[in-house]
Amino acid sequence: MNAEQLVLVQGMAETRATLRGWRRDPWPVLARWTAGSAATCAALLACVLLVAHAVTPDPTPLSIPVGGARPHPIDCLEILGRNLLVLALHAMACVAGFMAGNSMPQLAAARSGISRALHEHAGRFAILFVIAATIFSLGTQAYVLGSTTSTLSAHLHMPPVLLLLGLTPHAVPELTALFLPLAAWTMASRRGEWNQLLAATVVTTAIALPVLALSAVVEVYVSPGIVQALRS
């Protein structure tokens, strides 16, 4: 068995062992992930509010549910599709963390010369990818959501903070679910538990998917009514 096959076998064995351990006592790790993800969600919403006050609203007329347009199930699918792309990016960052912290060091140890140096640097680049993906995701989401909030609040003639309050029933669970893989990566990197990241990717994605689907339904069918009530 060559080094690559050995690392793969060891990685799968560690992942299965991690999943078995979490199955016996899932709540401590789930609580840590949820707390970290919720803290990131709160920080992002604060940045969204700052951006909403800083940018100029788009004056283009909009067709939005609270403005009279009727919601449709296809709207749920569109929202879910966008969120799945973000979740995929965060899950990829988690897998890259597993490769950088667990697989690459093992492969590098079995090599020498230029090949060893390349594998050692590949691990560092994988960690840099995770950091860059995290910064890119948070930055783009803060700007896009902040700009959208600014435009919607201007069209609805309500303060951005009041609009965000009306959107929290779907926004908080949605963002918390999206950030679960990043929370798992952050905590694993701090504890040096890189071998658990592949299992964490599977679990956090499985948890996030139904939450995102339900949040999309709430965003389309429930949140507009809440915003409408806050306007009156």
C-alpha positions in Angstrom: 0.0 0.0 0.0 1.5 3.4 -1.1 1.5 6.5 1.0 -1.6 8.0 -0.7 -3.7 4.9 -0.2 -2.5 4.6 3.5 -3.5 8.2 4.2 -6.9 7.7 2.5 -7.5 4.5 4.6 -6.5 6.2 7.8 -8.6 9.3 7.0 -11.7 7.1 6.4 -11.0 5.1 9.6 -10.6 8.3 11.6 -13.8 9.8 10.1 -15.8 6.7 11.0 -14.4 6.6 14.5 -15.2 10.3 15.0 -18.8 9.8 13.8 -19.2 6.9 16.2 -18.0 9.0 19.0 -20.3 11.8 18.2 -23.2 9.5 17.8 -22.8 8.3 21.4 -22.6 11.9 22.8 -23.5 14.5 20.1 -24.6 17.4 22.2 -21.2 18.9 23.4 -19.8 19.2 19.9 -23.2 20.4 18.4 -23.5 23.0 21.1 -20.0 24.3 20.3 -20.6 24.5 16.6 -24.0 26.1 17.0 -22.6 28.7 19.5 -19.7 29.6 17.2 -22.0 29.8 14.1 -24.6 31.9 16.0 -21.8 34.3 17.0 -20.7 34.6 13.4 -24.3 35.2 12.4 -24.7 38.0 14.9 -21.5 39.6 13.7 -22.5 39.4 10.1 -25.9 41.0 10.8 -24.2 43.8 12.6 -22.0 44.3 9.5 -25.1 44.2 7.3 -26.7 46.9 9.3 -23.6 49.1 9.0 -23.4 48.5 5.3 -27.1 49.3 4.9 -26.6 52.7 6.5 -23.4 53.4 4.5 -24.5 52.6 0.9 -26.9 54.4 -1.4 -30.2 52.6 -2.0 -31.0 51.5 -5.6 -34.0 53.6 -6.8 -35.1 50.9 -9.4 -38.7 49.8 -8.7 -39.0 46.4 -7.1 -41.6 43.7 -7.0 -41.5 42.3 -3.5 -44.1 40.3 -1.5 -44.7 43.1 1.0 -45.3 45.4 -1.9 -48.1 43.4 -3.5 -46.4 40.6 -5.5 -47.6 37.1 -4.7 -44.9 34.6 -3.6 -44.5 31.4 -5.5 -42.8 28.0 -4.7 -40.2 28.7 -7.3 -39.0 31.6 -5.1 -38.1 29.1 -2.4 -36.1 27.0 -4.9 -34.2 30.1 -6.0 -33.3 31.1 -2.5 -32.3 27.5 -1.6 -30.1 27.3 -4.7 -28.2 30.4 -3.7 -27.7 29.2 -0.2 -26.5 25.8 -1.3 -23.7 27.5 -3.3 -22.6 29.3 -0.1 -22.9 26.1 1.9 -20.8 24.3 -0.7 -18.1 26.9 -0.4 -18.0 26.6 3.4 -18.0 22.8 3.2 -15.1 22.9 0.7 -13.2 25.1 3.2 -13.8 22.4 5.9 -12.5 19.6 3.6 -9.5 21.8 2.7 -8.8 22.1 6.4 -8.8 18.3 6.8 -6.4 18.0 3.9 -4.1 20.7 5.2 -4.0 19.7 8.8 -4.3 15.9 8.5 -3.6 14.4 5.1 -0.8 16.7 3.8 1.5 16.3 6.8 1.2 12.5 6.6 2.0 12.5 2.8 4.9 14.9 3.3 6.4 12.7 6.0 6.6 9.8 3.6 8.4 11.8 0.9 11.8 13.5 0.5 13.4 16.3 -1.4 11.3 18.4 -3.7 8.3 16.2 -3.4 8.2 16.6 0.4 8.6 20.4 0.1 5.7 20.5 -2.4 3.4 18.5 -0.1 4.4 20.6 2.9 3.6 23.9 1.0 0.4 22.4 -0.4 -0.8 22.0 3.2 -0.1 25.7 3.9 -1.9 26.7 0.7 -4.9 24.7 1.7 -5.0 26.6 5.0 -4.7 29.9 3.2 -7.5 28.8 0.9 -9.7 28.2 4.0 -8.9 31.7 5.4 -9.4 33.4 2.0 -12.7 31.5 1.5 -13.9 32.6 4.9 -13.0 36.2 4.4 -14.5 36.3 0.9 -17.7 34.7 2.0 -18.2 37.0 5.0 -17.2 40.1 3.1 -19.4 39.5 0.1 -22.4 38.4 2.2 -22.1 41.5 4.3 -22.0 43.8 1.3 -24.7 42.1 -0.7 -27.1 41.7 2.2 -26.3 45.2 3.4 -27.0 46.7 0.0 -30.2 44.7 -0.4 -31.3 45.8 3.1 -30.6 49.4 2.2 -32.7 49.2 -1.0 -35.6 47.3 0.6 -35.8 49.6 3.6 -35.8 52.6 1.3 -38.6 51.2 -0.9 -40.6 50.1 2.2 -40.0 53.4 4.0 -38.8 51.8 7.2 -35.5 51.9 9.1 -33.0 49.1 8.1 -32.9 47.9 11.7 -36.7 47.4 11.7 -36.5 45.6 8.4 -33.8 43.3 9.7 -35.9 42.6 12.8 -38.7 41.5 10.6 -36.4 39.2 8.6 -34.8 37.5 11.7 -37.3 34.5 11.7 -35.6 33.2 8.6 -32.3 35.0 8.5 -31.0 33.8 11.9 -31.5 30.0 11.3 -30.4 30.4 7.7 -27.1 32.1 8.5 -26.4 29.9 11.5 -26.8 26.8 9.3 -24.6 28.3 6.6 -21.8 29.0 9.0 -21.8 25.6 10.8 -18.9 24.2 8.6 -16.8 27.3 9.3 -17.5 27.0 13.0 -16.4 23.4 12.9 -13.2 24.3 11.1 -12.4 27.1 13.5 -12.8 25.0 16.6 -10.9 22.0 15.1 -8.0 24.3 14.1 -7.8 25.7 17.6 -7.9 22.3 19.2 -5.6 20.6 16.6 -8.4 18.2 15.7 -7.8 18.2 12.0 -8.6 14.5 11.7 -12.2 15.3 12.6 -12.9 17.8 9.9 -14.1 15.4 7.3 -16.7 14.0 9.7 -17.6 17.6 10.6 -18.2 18.4 7.0 -20.6 15.5 6.7 -22.5 16.3 9.9 -22.7 20.1 9.5 -23.9 19.8 5.9 -26.6 17.2 6.9 -27.8 19.5 9.6 -27.7 22.6 7.4 -29.7 21.3 4.4 -33.2 20.9 6.1 -32.7 24.1 8.0 -31.9 26.0 4.8 -35.0 24.4 3.0 -37.3 25.5 5.9 -35.7 28.9 6.1 -36.4 29.5 2.4 -40.1 28.6 2.9 -40.3 31.0 5.9 -38.5 33.8 3.9 -41.0 33.5 1.1 -44.3 32.9 2.9 -43.9 34.2 6.5 -41.3 37.0 6.7 -43.1 39.3 4.2 -46.2 39.3 6.5 -44.0 40.1 9.5 -42.3 43.0 7.7 -45.7 44.3 6.6 -47.0 44.2 10.2 -43.9 46.2 11.3 -44.5 48.8 8.7 -48.0 49.6 9.9 
